[in-house]
């Protein structure tokens, strides 16, 4: 009976047979080993270093940008600088570009986050950075779209160079040359330049600390500068007019000097005239007060004469009759009958809107008067309706208009008539105890009470 070999011996025999087989096919085994090493290394680089893991689940988000800002596909997507995905594609749209970002599902990005295209260095290496504006809130879902109002792109190099060109164009080469020449004068030139640069850096850091306020000032000043640019032609015209005025004043400088030098004598004569007539000045002022008060009550009439609210004025109408070296008037020689109603006329200057008279009949029996009036209206025989009824009150007025909620109030707004004027001052010379004030004793009645006889 044959005894079976030991398991360890069998294992060793199989190992020796496998090594011999591999030795016979060593070229193929080498190629397979290299391929496996390549696959393992590539997987390690993609997953471990580059962060590319096709098997990891994620969501797709579209980010709308006004321009790419140097963003390219397969670049990082971060949230506060921590990688959370990759940029799959950057496509054109009608208004800008569209970046398609693949974000890992294990990261919740708030929907209100702002998105900015940032760069790792001035050389480039842009990435898409999400910055949440608040903690919590709804997160981005698969297929979400972020509008341009939530995105920002860095200033491009072309725009930076263009703005720098505009800034450098405002520098004066002669002044810059003078500054550089002054810096080379002494041994302290480098230190002066260093101090200048440090001051500029301090200024920039100070402005950076109040960046929102600085931007607000710049935006507000844009309106001011735009307004100044709009009114620049008017300012130029004003400058020209001021130059002409100042030129005229300069040309009249001699006349002004002569006026100042010779004006002392006329002023002294005027002072003497006032001093000599100071005794009668009280009476003159009293008369002027009376004239002013009378003119105040006639202001509506004067306004109608000088500047009527209906257009034009009485003086302007009188001025139109004289033209072409002649006065043009229209005369009507046709006799016109008039009728006196024998009723007291109400003063037209009282704006209290009185009710009209009830019985207004013309007492002139001539039929040619009021040919279209009630006297010539056809009526039955014996009817004398053209006259007033017997026993009538000739001063009776119409029934006052009833006041209802929709009535417009018409309060009295005129000047009380007849006006109360101050008493005339006494004749010259001024009697004893005459008050020095030109106003009367009794301001209510405007009456002057002369002093009684001395005791």
C-alpha positions in Angstrom: 0.0 0.0 0.0 1.4 3.4 -1.1 1.5 6.1 1.6 0.0 9.6 0.6 2.5 12.5 0.6 2.3 15.1 3.4 0.3 18.3 2.7 3.3 20.5 3.3 5.2 18.5 0.7 2.3 18.8 -1.8 2.2 22.6 -1.2 5.9 22.9 -1.8 5.8 20.7 -4.9 3.0 23.0 -6.4 5.0 26.1 -5.6 8.1 24.7 -7.4 5.9 23.7 -10.4 4.4 27.3 -10.5 7.9 28.9 -10.4 9.1 26.6 -13.2 6.0 27.5 -15.2 6.6 31.2 -14.7 10.2 30.8 -15.6 9.2 29.2 -18.9 6.8 32.3 -19.6 8.8 35.0 -17.9 8.3 37.6 -20.7 4.5 37.4 -20.5 4.5 37.4 -16.7 6.7 40.5 -16.8 4.3 42.4 -19.1 1.3 41.5 -17.0 3.1 42.7 -13.9 4.0 46.0 -15.4 0.4 46.5 -16.6 -0.9 45.8 -13.1 1.6 48.2 -11.6 0.6 50.9 -14.1 -3.1 50.4 -13.3 -2.5 50.5 -9.6 -0.4 53.6 -9.8 -2.8 55.4 -12.1 -5.7 54.6 -9.8 -3.7 55.9 -6.8 -2.8 59.2 -8.6 -6.4 59.8 -9.9 -8.1 58.9 -6.6 -5.6 59.9 -4.0 -3.8 62.9 -5.6 -6.1 64.3 -8.3 -9.4 63.5 -6.5 -11.0 61.9 -9.6 -13.2 59.2 -8.5 -15.8 58.2 -11.2 -17.4 55.8 -8.7 -18.2 58.6 -6.2 -21.8 59.8 -6.4 -22.4 63.6 -7.1 -24.8 66.2 -8.3 -24.5 68.5 -11.4 -24.9 72.3 -10.9 -24.9 74.9 -13.6 -23.1 78.2 -12.8 -23.8 81.2 -15.1 -20.9 83.6 -15.5 -20.5 86.8 -17.5 -17.1 85.5 -18.6 -14.9 82.5 -17.9 -12.2 84.4 -15.9 -9.7 81.7 -17.0 -11.8 78.8 -15.7 -11.1 75.5 -17.6 -12.6 72.0 -17.4 -11.3 69.5 -14.8 -10.4 72.2 -12.3 -11.4 72.1 -8.7 -14.7 73.1 -7.1 -14.2 74.2 -3.5 -16.3 75.5 -0.6 -14.3 78.0 1.4 -11.2 76.5 -0.2 -11.9 72.9 0.6 -12.3 70.7 -2.6 -15.8 69.3 -3.0 -15.9 68.5 -6.7 -14.7 69.2 -10.2 -15.6 71.4 -13.2 -16.8 69.1 -16.0 -17.3 71.6 -18.8 -17.3 75.3 -19.6 -19.8 76.2 -22.4 -20.9 79.4 -24.2 -24.3 81.0 -23.6 -26.1 83.9 -25.2 -25.0 86.3 -22.4 -21.8 84.8 -21.2 -20.5 81.3 -20.2 -21.9 78.3 -18.3 -19.7 76.2 -16.0 -21.0 72.7 -15.2 -19.7 71.6 -11.8 -19.9 68.1 -10.3 -20.2 68.3 -6.5 -20.0 65.4 -4.1 -23.2 64.4 -2.6 -21.7 64.1 0.9 -21.3 67.9 1.0 -24.4 70.1 1.4 -23.9 73.5 -0.3 -26.4 76.2 0.6 -28.5 77.5 -2.3 -27.8 81.1 -1.4 -24.0 80.7 -1.6 -22.0 83.1 -3.7 -19.7 81.7 -6.4 -16.4 83.2 -7.4 -13.8 82.2 -9.9 -10.5 82.4 -7.9 -6.9 81.7 -8.7 -4.2 79.9 -6.7 -1.5 82.3 -8.0 -1.1 85.2 -10.4 0.0 82.6 -13.1 -3.5 81.1 -13.1 -4.8 77.8 -11.7 -8.3 79.0 -11.4 -11.0 77.2 -9.5 -14.6 77.6 -8.6 -15.1 78.6 -5.0 -18.5 78.5 -3.2 -18.9 80.8 -0.2 -22.1 80.2 1.9 -23.7 83.5 3.0 -25.5 81.9 6.0 -25.4 78.6 7.9 -28.2 76.2 7.1 -30.9 76.7 4.6 -31.9 74.6 1.6 -29.0 72.9 -0.2 -28.3 72.7 -3.9 -30.0 69.9 -5.7 -29.1 68.0 -8.9 -29.7 70.3 -11.9 -29.7 73.5 -9.9 -28.8 76.8 -11.7 -26.9 79.7 -10.1 -27.5 83.0 -11.8 -25.0 85.7 -12.6 -26.2 87.8 -9.7 -24.6 85.3 -7.3 -21.3 84.9 -9.3 -18.2 87.0 -9.6 -15.1 86.7 -11.8 -11.6 88.2 -11.1 -10.3 91.1 -13.0 -8.7 89.8 -16.2 -5.1 90.6 -17.0 -6.2 92.5 -20.1 -8.5 94.7 -18.1 -5.8 95.3 -15.4 -3.3 96.3 -18.1 -5.9 98.6 -19.7 -6.7 100.3 -16.4 -3.1 100.6 -15.6 -2.5 102.2 -19.0 -5.1 104.8 -18.2 -3.6 105.5 -14.8 -0.1 105.7 -16.2 -1.3 108.1 -18.9 -2.3 110.6 -16.2 1.3 110.7 -14.9 3.5 113.6 -16.0 6.8 112.2 -17.2 8.6 115.5 -16.3 7.4 115.3 -12.7 8.4 111.6 -12.5 11.8 112.5 -13.8 12.1 115.2 -11.3 11.2 112.8 -8.5 13.8 110.3 -9.6 16.4 113.0 -9.9 15.7 114.2 -6.4 16.0 110.6 -5.1 19.5 110.3 -6.6 20.7 113.5 -5.1 21.8 112.1 -1.7 22.6 108.8 -0.1 19.1 108.8 1.5 17.5 108.3 -1.9 16.7 104.6 -1.3 15.4 105.3 2.2 13.1 108.0 0.8 11.8 105.6 -1.9 11.3 103.0 0.7 9.3 105.5 2.9 7.3 106.5 -0.1 6.4 102.9 -0.9 5.6 102.2 2.8 3.3 105.2 2.8 1.5 103.9 -0.3 1.2 100.5 1.2 -0.2 102.0 4.4 -2.7 104.0 2.3 -3.8 101.0 0.4 -4.2 98.9 3.6 -6.3 101.7 5.2 -8.5 101.9 2.1 -8.8 98.1 2.1 -10.1 98.1 5.7 -12.9 100.4 4.7 -13.5 98.9 1.3 -17.4 99.0 1.4 -17.3 102.7 2.4 -14.7 103.5 -0.3 -16.8 101.8 -3.0 -19.9 103.7 -1.8 -18.0 106.9 -2.0 -16.7 106.1 -5.5 -20.2 105.1 -6.7 -21.7 108.3 -5.2 -19.0 110.5 -6.7 -19.7 109.1 -10.1 -23.1 110.9 -10.0 -21.4 114.1 -9.0 -18.7 113.9 -11.7 -21.4 113.0 -14.3 -23.4 116.0 -13.3 -20.3 118.2 -13.6 -19.5 116.7 -17.0 -23.1 117.5 -18.1 -22.9 121.1 -17.0 -19.3 121.6 -18.2 -20.5 123.7 -21.3 -22.6 125.9 -19.0 -19.6 126.3 -16.6 -17.4 127.3 -19.6 -20.0 129.9 -20.6 -20.2 131.2 -17.1 -16.4 131.5 -16.9 -16.4 133.5 -20.1 -19.1 135.8 -18.9 -17.3 136.3 -15.6 -14.1 137.1 -17.5 -16.0 139.8 -19.4 -17.5 141.2 -16.2 -14.2 141.3 -14.5 -12.6 142.9 -17.5 -15.3 145.6 -17.5 -14.8 146.2 -13.8 -11.0 146.4 -14.3 -11.5 148.9 -17.1 -13.8 151.0 -14.8 -11.3 150.9 -12.0 -10.3 154.5 -12.5 -14.0 155.7 -12.4 -14.5 153.8 -9.1 -11.5 155.4 -7.6 -12.7 158.8 -8.7 -16.1 158.1 -7.3 -14.7 157.1 -3.9 -12.3 160.1 -3.9 -14.9 162.7 -4.9 -18.0 161.1 -3.2 -17.2 162.5 0.2 -18.6 166.0 -0.6 -22.0 164.8 -2.0 -22.4 162.5 1.0 -21.7 165.4 3.4 -24.2 167.6 1.5 -26.8 164.9 1.8 -26.2 164.6 5.5 -26.6 168.3 5.8 -29.8 168.2 3.9 -31.2 165.5 6.2 -30.0 167.4 9.3 -31.6 170.7 8.1 -35.0 169.0 7.5 -35.0 166.7 10.5 -37.7 168.9 12.2 -40.2 168.4 9.3 -39.2 164.7 8.8 -42.0 163.6 11.2 -44.7 165.2 9.1 -43.1 163.8 5.9 -43.1 160.3 7.4 -46.7 160.7 8.5 -47.7 161.6 5.0 -45.8 158.7 3.6 -47.6 156.4 6.0 -51.0 157.7 4.8 -49.9 157.2 1.2 -48.8 153.6 1.9 -52.0 152.7 3.7 -54.1 154.1 0.8 -52.0 152.2 -1.7 -52.4 149.0 0.3 -56.2 149.1 0.0 -55.8 149.7 -3.8 -53.4 146.8 -4.4 -55.9 144.7 -6.4 -56.7 147.6 -8.7 -53.0 148.4 -9.1 -52.2 144.8 -9.9 -55.0 144.8 -12.6 -53.5 147.9 -14.1 -49.9 146.7 -14.1 -50.1 142.9 -14.5 -53.6 141.5 -14.9 -54.3 137.9 -14.1 -56.3 137.6 -17.3 -53.3 138.4 -19.4 -51.7 141.7 -20.2 -52.5 144.9 -18.3 -54.3 148.2 -18.6 -51.1 150.1 -19.3 -50.2 147.5 -22.0 -53.6 147.9 -23.6 -53.2 151.7 -23.7 -49.7 151.3 -25.2 -51.1 149.3 -28.1 -53.3 152.2 -29.4 -50.2 154.1 -30.4 -48.3 152.7 -33.4 -47.2 153.7 -36.9 -46.8 157.3 -35.8 -50.6 157.6 -34.9 -53.1 156.8 -32.2 -55.7 154.3 -33.3 -59.1 154.3 -31.6 -62.6 153.1 -32.4 -65.6 155.4 -31.9 -69.2 154.2 -31.9 -71.6 157.1 -32.7 -74.7 154.9 -32.5 -76.8 156.2 -29.6 -77.4 153.5 -27.0 -80.2 153.9 -24.4 -79.5 153.2 -20.8 -81.8 152.4 -18.0 -81.4 153.3 -14.3 -83.1 150.8 -12.1 -83.2 153.2 -9.2 -81.6 150.7 -6.8 -78.6 151.3 -4.5 -75.5 150.0 -6.0 -73.5 147.6 -3.8 -69.8 148.3 -3.5 -67.9 146.1 -6.0 -64.9 145.9 -3.7 -66.8 143.8 -1.1 -66.2 140.1 -1.9 -69.1 138.9 0.3 -71.2 137.7 -2.7 -74.6 139.4 -1.9 -77.8 138.1 -3.3 -79.2 140.0 -6.3 -82.3 142.3 -6.0 -85.6 140.6 -6.5 -87.4 143.4 -8.4 -85.3 145.0 -11.1 -87.6 146.9 -13.4 -86.7 149.7 -15.8 -88.8 152.8 -15.1 -88.2 154.3 -18.5 -91.4 153.8 -20.6 -89.6 154.3 -23.9 -90.1 151.0 -25.9 -86.7 151.4 -27.5 -85.1 150.7 -24.2 -84.5 147.0 -23.6 -86.0 146.0 -26.9 -85.5 142.3 -25.9 -86.6 142.8 -22.3 -89.7 142.0 -20.3 -91.4 145.3 -21.2 -91.8 144.2 -24.9 -92.6 140.6 -24.2 -96.0 139.5 -25.7 -98.7 139.1 -23.0 -102.6 139.0 -22.8 -104.6 142.2 -22.8 -104.8 143.8 -19.4 -101.7 142.0 -18.2 -99.2 144.5 -16.9 -96.5 142.0 -15.9 -93.8 144.3 -17.1 -94.0 146.3 -13.8 -93.6 145.4 -10.2 -96.5 144.0 -8.2 -98.3 146.5 -5.9 -96.9 147.0 -2.4 -93.5 145.5 -3.3 -90.3 146.2 -1.4 -87.9 147.7 -3.9 -84.9 146.6 -1.8 -86.0 143.0 -1.5 -83.3 140.5 -2.4 -83.4 136.9 -3.6 -83.6 134.1 -1.1 -80.0 133.2 0.1 -78.5 130.2 -1.4 -78.9 127.3 1.1 -75.7 125.9 2.5 -75.2 122.2 2.1 -72.3 119.8 2.7 -71.1 120.3 -0.9 -71.2 124.1 -0.7 -67.9 125.8 -1.2 -67.2 128.2 1.7 -66.8 131.8 0.6 -65.3 133.7 3.7 -64.8 137.4 3.6 -61.2 137.9 2.3 -61.1 141.6 1.5 -59.9 144.7 3.2 -62.3 146.5 5.5 -63.9 149.5 3.9 -63.8 152.4 4.4 -60.3 152.2 5.7 -59.4 154.0 8.9 -56.6 156.4 8.3 -54.4 158.1 10.9 -55.2 161.7 11.9 -53.4 164.4 10.0 -50.4 165.9 11.9 -50.8 169.4 13.3 -49.6 172.4 11.3 -46.2 173.8 11.8 -44.9 174.6 14.4 -45.4 171.5 16.4 -47.6 172.3 19.5 -46.4 171.4 23.0 -46.7 167.8 24.1 -47.1 166.6 20.6 -46.0 162.9 20.6 -42.7 162.3 18.8 -44.2 159.1 17.2 -46.0 159.8 13.9 -48.7 157.3 14.9 -52.0 158.5 16.6 -52.9 158.1 20.2 -55.8 155.8 19.7 -54.8 153.0 17.3 -58.4 151.6 17.2 -60.2 154.7 16.0 -57.2 156.3 14.4 -58.2 159.6 15.9 -55.8 162.2 17.3 -56.6 163.6 20.7 -54.7 167.0 21.1 -53.5 167.7 24.6 -55.6 169.8 26.8 -54.7 173.2 28.1 -51.9 173.4 30.6 -52.8 173.6 34.2 
